[in-house]
């Protein structure tokens, strides 16, 4: 029984494929589940994507306060070169390739939600509104009344409101969330203040918006 093709060309092609696979496995060891996510998710413009970021104090506070695995979100777009990207607010508002965005996920925790088809005509306006925030700084105060700077979920929320006139998700006061275990961290980030009356939109609240339905992972 022959294991390899008999012709030198076919044998070379098969060995080349094996070599490429070994290289990918070496460079992306530990990332193979995320490569599967990337390969199996079929994006559309306007998809709102959620992920668990690598652990740090801020990430743990966001997930703990909201009782959700989602510490970050963004919106899938096609850029001018036809590439799939995610517009997000981390440090500032910018675009990152969808591939890199998914590889950043912690333990493969990733989900994509799609707007109801009745909003398809609004997608160009939604995209335009999102892009108007490009370059704005990350809002570490989580205060949508500041007028400059946005955090990840406020970027999505504000752009959708401007495009559609509808709210996406439910605004909640910090005091209505499970803030107590993270009181010391919140005060350290807010100069000793505890802004319990501050209204905010969280990734968890966006994911529950009635205008959205989950498209990845499929049930």
Protein Blocks (a to p, Z undefined) as FASTA:
>chain_A
ZZbdfbfklmmmmmmmmmmmmmmmmmmgoklmmmmmmmmpccdehiacdddddddfklmm
mmmmnopabfbdcdddddfkopacddddehiacdddfklmmmmpgghiacdddddfklmm
mmmmmmmmmmmmgoiacdfkopaknopacdfklmmmmmmmmmnopaedjdddfklmcfkl
mmmmmmmmnnopacfkbccddfklmmmpmkbccfbdcZZ
